[in-house]
Amino acid sequence: MAAMFDILSMVLLAAGAAFSLLAAVGIVRMPDVYTRMQAASKAVTLGAASTVLAVAVHFQDAAVVARCLLVCVFLFVTIPAASHLVARAAYRSGEPLAPETDVDELAEHTTDAP
């Protein structure tokens, strides 16, 4: 039974590392700050949550599991909200969209569009 939890913990750690690697690749490959932010926030959220869940599976203590679940909830609430606020600040400060962007749907709803 312990071997099963060890394998699950290793799989979750590998998934966390893979998502973190995908976030790094997304930051390097995406053309503008908005798509970089989207790639990083989604992948980092899943990567960090997978790593924290691996800790919960490894230790199998009720207090550790409760803390890990709270950390996961905190991650899923704060990372997307922070990413949205940073992207909004970048847009308002005039950060240009990628040349491949066809439509700026936000421009018609804001008065301070670039």
Backbone as JSON Lines, residues from 0, in Angstrom:
{"i":0,"aa":"M","n":[0.82,-1.2,0.0],"ca":[0.0,0.0,0.0],"c":[0.86,1.25,0.0]}
{"i":1,"aa":"A","n":[1.97,1.2,0.73],"ca":[2.86,2.37,0.78],"c":[3.5,2.62,-0.57]}
{"i":2,"aa":"A","n":[3.76,1.56,-1.31],"ca":[4.37,1.72,-2.63],"c":[3.42,2.43,-3.59]}
{"i":3,"aa":"M","n":[2.13,2.18,-3.43],"ca":[1.16,2.84,-4.28],"c":[1.16,4.35,-4.02]}
{"i":4,"aa":"F","n":[1.22,4.75,-2.76],"ca":[1.27,6.17,-2.42],"c":[2.57,6.81,-2.89]}
{"i":5,"aa":"D","n":[3.65,6.06,-2.83],"ca":[4.93,6.58,-3.32],"c":[4.87,6.81,-4.84]}
{"i":6,"aa":"I","n":[4.27,5.87,-5.54],"ca":[4.16,6.02,-6.99],"c":[3.25,7.19,-7.34]}
{"i":7,"aa":"L","n":[2.13,7.33,-6.63],"ca":[1.23,8.46,-6.87],"c":[1.92,9.78,-6.57]}
{"i":8,"aa":"S","n":[2.7,9.8,-5.51],"ca":[3.45,11.01,-5.17],"c":[4.46,11.35,-6.26]}
{"i":9,"aa":"M","n":[5.15,10.35,-6.78],"ca":[6.12,10.59,-7.86],"c":[5.43,11.07,-9.13]}
{"i":10,"aa":"V","n":[4.27,10.52,-9.43],"ca":[3.52,10.94,-10.62],"c":[3.07,12.39,-10.48]}
{"i":11,"aa":"L","n":[2.59,12.75,-9.29],"ca":[2.18,14.13,-9.06],"c":[3.36,15.1,-9.12]}
{"i":12,"aa":"L","n":[4.5,14.68,-8.59],"ca":[5.7,15.52,-8.69],"c":[6.15,15.67,-10.14]}
{"i":13,"aa":"A","n":[6.09,14.6,-10.9],"ca":[6.47,14.68,-12.31],"c":[5.5,15.58,-13.08]}
{"i":14,"aa":"A","n":[4.21,15.48,-12.77],"ca":[3.23,16.36,-13.42],"c":[3.49,17.81,-13.05]}
{"i":15,"aa":"G","n":[3.81,18.07,-11.78],"ca":[4.13,19.43,-11.36],"c":[5.35,19.97,-12.08]}
{"i":16,"aa":"A","n":[6.36,19.15,-12.22],"ca":[7.56,19.58,-12.94],"c":[7.26,19.81,-14.41]}
{"i":17,"aa":"A","n":[6.44,18.95,-15.01],"ca":[6.1,19.11,-16.42],"c":[5.3,20.4,-16.65]}
{"i":18,"aa":"F","n":[4.34,20.69,-15.79],"ca":[3.57,21.92,-15.93],"c":[4.46,23.15,-15.73]}
{"i":19,"aa":"S","n":[5.38,23.07,-14.78],"ca":[6.3,24.19,-14.58],"c":[7.21,24.39,-15.78]}
{"i":20,"aa":"L","n":[7.65,23.3,-16.38],"ca":[8.46,23.41,-17.6],"c":[7.64,24.01,-18.74]}
{"i":21,"aa":"L","n":[6.38,23.59,-18.87],"ca":[5.51,24.16,-19.89],"c":[5.31,25.66,-19.67]}
{"i":22,"aa":"A","n":[5.22,26.08,-18.42],"ca":[5.09,27.5,-18.12],"c":[6.33,28.25,-18.57]}
{"i":23,"aa":"A","n":[7.49,27.69,-18.32],"ca":[8.74,28.34,-18.73],"c":[8.83,28.42,-20.25]}
{"i":24,"aa":"V","n":[8.46,27.36,-20.92],"ca":[8.48,27.37,-22.39],"c":[7.46,28.38,-22.92]}
{"i":25,"aa":"G","n":[6.3,28.46,-22.3],"ca":[5.28,29.41,-22.72],"c":[5.73,30.85,-22.56]}
{"i":26,"aa":"I","n":[6.45,31.13,-21.49],"ca":[6.95,32.49,-21.27],"c":[7.96,32.86,-22.36]}
{"i":27,"aa":"V","n":[8.78,31.92,-22.75],"ca":[9.8,32.2,-23.76],"c":[9.2,32.28,-25.17]}
{"i":28,"aa":"R","n":[8.23,31.44,-25.48],"ca":[7.73,31.32,-26.85],"c":[6.6,32.26,-27.22]}
{"i":29,"aa":"M","n":[5.85,32.76,-26.27],"ca":[4.69,33.58,-26.6],"c":[5.1,34.98,-27.03]}
{"i":30,"aa":"P","n":[4.31,35.61,-27.91],"ca":[4.75,36.87,-28.53],"c":[4.56,38.13,-27.7]}
{"i":31,"aa":"D","n":[3.6,38.17,-26.78],"ca":[3.38,39.4,-26.02],"c":[3.1,39.09,-24.56]}
{"i":32,"aa":"V","n":[3.04,40.13,-23.77],"ca":[2.91,39.96,-22.32],"c":[1.59,39.28,-21.95]}
{"i":33,"aa":"Y","n":[0.56,39.49,-22.72],"ca":[-0.76,38.93,-22.38],"c":[-0.8,37.42,-22.58]}
{"i":34,"aa":"T","n":[-0.26,36.94,-23.68],"ca":[-0.25,35.49,-23.89],"c":[0.79,34.82,-22.99]}
{"i":35,"aa":"R","n":[1.87,35.5,-22.69],"ca":[2.85,34.96,-21.73],"c":[2.21,34.81,-20.36]}
{"i":36,"aa":"M","n":[1.46,35.82,-19.96],"ca":[0.81,35.78,-18.66],"c":[-0.2,34.64,-18.59]}
{"i":37,"aa":"Q","n":[-0.94,34.43,-19.66],"ca":[-1.93,33.36,-19.69],"c":[-1.26,32.0,-19.6]}
{"i":38,"aa":"A","n":[-0.21,31.81,-20.38],"ca":[0.49,30.52,-20.37],"c":[1.12,30.26,-19.0]}
{"i":39,"aa":"A","n":[1.73,31.28,-18.45],"ca":[2.4,31.1,-17.17],"c":[1.41,30.86,-16.03]}
{"i":40,"aa":"S","n":[0.35,31.62,-15.98],"ca":[-0.55,31.5,-14.84],"c":[-1.27,30.16,-14.82]}
{"i":41,"aa":"K","n":[-1.72,29.69,-15.96],"ca":[-2.42,28.41,-15.98],"c":[-1.49,27.24,-15.66]}
{"i":42,"aa":"A","n":[-0.34,27.23,-16.29],"ca":[0.58,26.11,-16.09],"c":[1.2,26.13,-14.69]}
{"i":43,"aa":"V","n":[1.53,27.31,-14.2],"ca":[2.12,27.39,-12.86],"c":[1.1,27.0,-11.79]}
{"i":44,"aa":"T","n":[-0.15,27.38,-11.98],"ca":[-1.19,26.99,-11.03],"c":[-1.29,25.47,-10.94]}
{"i":45,"aa":"L","n":[-1.35,24.82,-12.09],"ca":[-1.45,23.36,-12.09],"c":[-0.16,22.7,-11.6]}
{"i":46,"aa":"G","n":[0.98,23.27,-11.95],"ca":[2.25,22.7,-11.5],"c":[2.44,22.8,-10.0]}
{"i":47,"aa":"A","n":[2.15,23.96,-9.46],"ca":[2.3,24.13,-8.01],"c":[1.28,23.29,-7.25]}
{"i":48,"aa":"A","n":[0.05,23.23,-7.76],"ca":[-0.97,22.41,-7.09],"c":[-0.59,20.93,-7.13]}
{"i":49,"aa":"S","n":[-0.06,20.47,-8.24],"ca":[0.36,19.06,-8.32],"c":[1.49,18.76,-7.34]}
{"i":50,"aa":"T","n":[2.41,19.69,-7.21],"ca":[3.52,19.5,-6.27],"c":[3.02,19.47,-4.83]}
{"i":51,"aa":"V","n":[2.11,20.37,-4.5],"ca":[1.57,20.41,-3.14],"c":[0.74,19.16,-2.85]}
{"i":52,"aa":"L","n":[-0.02,18.7,-3.84],"ca":[-0.77,17.46,-3.64],"c":[0.16,16.26,-3.49]}
{"i":53,"aa":"A","n":[1.3,16.28,-4.15],"ca":[2.29,15.2,-3.96],"c":[2.79,15.18,-2.52]}
{"i":54,"aa":"V","n":[2.97,16.34,-1.94],"ca":[3.37,16.42,-0.52],"c":[2.27,15.82,0.35]}
{"i":55,"aa":"A","n":[1.02,16.14,0.07],"ca":[-0.1,15.61,0.85],"c":[-0.17,14.09,0.76]}
{"i":56,"aa":"V","n":[0.03,13.56,-0.45],"ca":[-0.02,12.11,-0.63],"c":[1.17,11.44,0.07]}
{"i":57,"aa":"H","n":[2.32,12.08,0.01],"ca":[3.52,11.49,0.61],"c":[3.41,11.39,2.13]}
{"i":58,"aa":"F","n":[2.98,12.45,2.78],"ca":[2.98,12.45,4.25],"c":[1.75,11.77,4.86]}
{"i":59,"aa":"Q","n":[0.62,11.79,4.21],"ca":[-0.59,11.1,4.65],"c":[-0.98,11.41,6.09]}
{"i":60,"aa":"D","n":[-0.77,12.63,6.49],"ca":[-1.17,13.08,7.82],"c":[-2.34,14.05,7.64]}
{"i":61,"aa":"A","n":[-3.35,13.95,8.48],"ca":[-4.55,14.78,8.32],"c":[-4.22,16.26,8.36]}
{"i":62,"aa":"A","n":[-3.34,16.67,9.25],"ca":[-2.99,18.09,9.34],"c":[-2.24,18.56,8.09]}
{"i":63,"aa":"V","n":[-1.35,17.74,7.59],"ca":[-0.6,18.1,6.38],"c":[-1.54,18.13,5.18]}
{"i":64,"aa":"V","n":[-2.42,17.16,5.06],"ca":[-3.37,17.12,3.95],"c":[-4.28,18.34,3.99]}
{"i":65,"aa":"A","n":[-4.76,18.71,5.17],"ca":[-5.63,19.89,5.28],"c":[-4.89,21.15,4.86]}
{"i":66,"aa":"R","n":[-3.65,21.29,5.3],"ca":[-2.87,22.47,4.9],"c":[-2.61,22.48,3.4]}
{"i":67,"aa":"C","n":[-2.3,21.33,2.84],"ca":[-2.04,21.25,1.4],"c":[-3.29,21.6,0.6]}
{"i":68,"aa":"L","n":[-4.43,21.13,1.03],"ca":[-5.67,21.48,0.33],"c":[-5.96,22.97,0.43]}
{"i":69,"aa":"L","n":[-5.69,23.56,1.58],"ca":[-5.87,25.01,1.72],"c":[-4.91,25.78,0.82]}
{"i":70,"aa":"V","n":[-3.69,25.3,0.73],"ca":[-2.72,25.93,-0.17],"c":[-3.2,25.83,-1.62]}
{"i":71,"aa":"C","n":[-3.74,24.68,-2.01],"ca":[-4.25,24.52,-3.38],"c":[-5.41,25.48,-3.66]}
{"i":72,"aa":"V","n":[-6.32,25.61,-2.71],"ca":[-7.42,26.56,-2.87],"c":[-6.88,27.98,-3.0]}
{"i":73,"aa":"F","n":[-5.92,28.32,-2.16],"ca":[-5.3,29.65,-2.22],"c":[-4.64,29.88,-3.58]}
{"i":74,"aa":"L","n":[-3.95,28.88,-4.09],"ca":[-3.31,29.01,-5.4],"c":[-4.33,29.21,-6.51]}
{"i":75,"aa":"F","n":[-5.4,28.42,-6.5],"ca":[-6.4,28.51,-7.55],"c":[-7.19,29.81,-7.5]}
{"i":76,"aa":"V","n":[-7.22,30.47,-6.35],"ca":[-7.93,31.75,-6.25],"c":[-7.0,32.92,-6.57]}
{"i":77,"aa":"T","n":[-5.79,32.89,-6.06],"ca":[-4.94,34.08,-6.15],"c":[-4.15,34.19,-7.46]}
{"i":78,"aa":"I","n":[-3.66,33.11,-8.0],"ca":[-2.82,33.21,-9.2],"c":[-3.62,33.75,-10.4]}
{"i":79,"aa":"P","n":[-4.81,33.24,-10.7],"ca":[-5.55,33.83,-11.83],"c":[-5.95,35.28,-11.58]}
{"i":80,"aa":"A","n":[-6.31,35.61,-10.35],"ca":[-6.68,37.0,-10.05],"c":[-5.48,37.93,-10.2]}
{"i":81,"aa":"A","n":[-4.33,37.52,-9.71],"ca":[-3.12,38.34,-9.85],"c":[-2.72,38.47,-11.31]}
{"i":82,"aa":"S","n":[-2.83,37.4,-12.06],"ca":[-2.51,37.44,-13.49],"c":[-3.43,38.41,-14.22]}
{"i":83,"aa":"H","n":[-4.7,38.38,-13.89],"ca":[-5.64,39.31,-14.51],"c":[-5.29,40.76,-14.19]}
{"i":84,"aa":"L","n":[-4.95,41.03,-12.95],"ca":[-4.61,42.4,-12.57],"c":[-3.33,42.88,-13.24]}
{"i":85,"aa":"V","n":[-2.35,42.03,-13.36],"ca":[-1.1,42.42,-14.03],"c":[-1.35,42.67,-15.51]}
{"i":86,"aa":"A","n":[-2.15,41.81,-16.16],"ca":[-2.47,42.01,-17.57],"c":[-3.27,43.29,-17.77]}
{"i":87,"aa":"R","n":[-4.17,43.57,-16.86],"ca":[-4.95,44.81,-16.95],"c":[-4.06,46.03,-16.8]}
{"i":88,"aa":"A","n":[-3.13,45.96,-15.87],"ca":[-2.19,47.08,-15.69],"c":[-1.31,47.25,-16.92]}
{"i":89,"aa":"A","n":[-0.89,46.14,-17.53],"ca":[-0.09,46.22,-18.75],"c":[-0.89,46.85,-19.88]}
{"i":90,"aa":"Y","n":[-2.15,46.48,-20.0],"ca":[-3.0,47.04,-21.05],"c":[-3.2,48.54,-20.84]}
{"i":91,"aa":"R","n":[-3.48,48.92,-19.62],"ca":[-3.72,50.34,-19.32],"c":[-2.46,51.19,-19.46]}
{"i":92,"aa":"S","n":[-1.31,50.57,-19.28],"ca":[-0.07,51.34,-19.43],"c":[0.38,51.42,-20.88]}
{"i":93,"aa":"G","n":[-0.35,50.77,-21.79],"ca":[-0.05,50.89,-23.21],"c":[0.83,49.8,-23.77]}
{"i":94,"aa":"E","n":[0.98,48.7,-23.08],"ca":[1.77,47.58,-23.6],"c":[1.11,47.08,-24.89]}
{"i":95,"aa":"P","n":[1.85,47.02,-25.99],"ca":[1.22,46.66,-27.27],"c":[0.84,45.18,-27.34]}
{"i":96,"aa":"L","n":[-0.19,44.94,-28.14],"ca":[-0.6,43.57,-28.41],"c":[0.33,42.97,-29.45]}
{"i":97,"aa":"A","n":[0.33,41.67,-29.55],"ca":[1.15,40.99,-30.54],"c":[0.68,41.38,-31.95]}
{"i":98,"aa":"P","n":[1.6,41.42,-32.91],"ca":[1.19,41.76,-34.28],"c":[0.16,40.79,-34.86]}
{"i":99,"aa":"E","n":[0.14,39.56,-34.36],"ca":[-0.81,38.57,-34.85],"c":[-2.22,38.8,-34.34]}
{"i":100,"aa":"T","n":[-2.4,39.7,-33.38],"ca":[-3.71,39.95,-32.8],"c":[-4.57,40.7,-33.8]}
{"i":101,"aa":"D","n":[-5.73,40.13,-34.13],"ca":[-6.62,40.73,-35.12],"c":[-7.6,41.71,-34.5]}
{"i":102,"aa":"V","n":[-8.17,41.37,-33.36],"ca":[-9.22,42.17,-32.76],"c":[-8.85,42.51,-31.32]}
{"i":103,"aa":"D","n":[-9.0,43.77,-30.97],"ca":[-8.82,44.22,-29.59],"c":[-10.21,44.49,-29.03]}
{"i":104,"aa":"E","n":[-10.82,43.48,-28.44],"ca":[-12.18,43.6,-27.95],"c":[-12.3,44.54,-26.75]}
{"i":105,"aa":"L","n":[-11.22,44.76,-26.05],"ca":[-11.27,45.62,-24.88],"c":[-11.23,47.1,-25.25]}
{"i":106,"aa":"A","n":[-10.74,47.42,-26.43],"ca":[-10.58,48.83,-26.82],"c":[-11.91,49.57,-26.86]}
{"i":107,"aa":"E","n":[-12.98,48.91,-27.27],"ca":[-14.26,49.59,-27.35],"c":[-14.92,49.8,-25.99]}
{"i":108,"aa":"H","n":[-14.43,49.09,-24.97],"ca":[-15.02,49.2,-23.63],"c":[-14.23,50.1,-22.68]}
{"i":109,"aa":"T","n":[-13.07,50.53,-23.09],"ca":[-12.25,51.37,-22.22],"c":[-11.95,52.69,-22.92]}
{"i":110,"aa":"T","n":[-11.78,53.71,-22.12],"ca":[-11.46,55.01,-22.68],"c":[-9.96,55.23,-22.75]}
{"i":111,"aa":"D","n":[-9.2,54.42,-22.03],"ca":[-7.74,54.6,-22.01],"c":[-7.02,53.51,-22.78]}
{"i":112,"aa":"A","n":[-7.64,53.05,-23.87],"ca":[-7.02,52.0,-24.69],"c":[-5.8,52.56,-25.43]}
{"i":113,"aa":"P","n":[-4.81,51.71,-25.69],"ca":[-3.62,52.17,-26.42],"c":[-3.92,52.48,-27.87]}
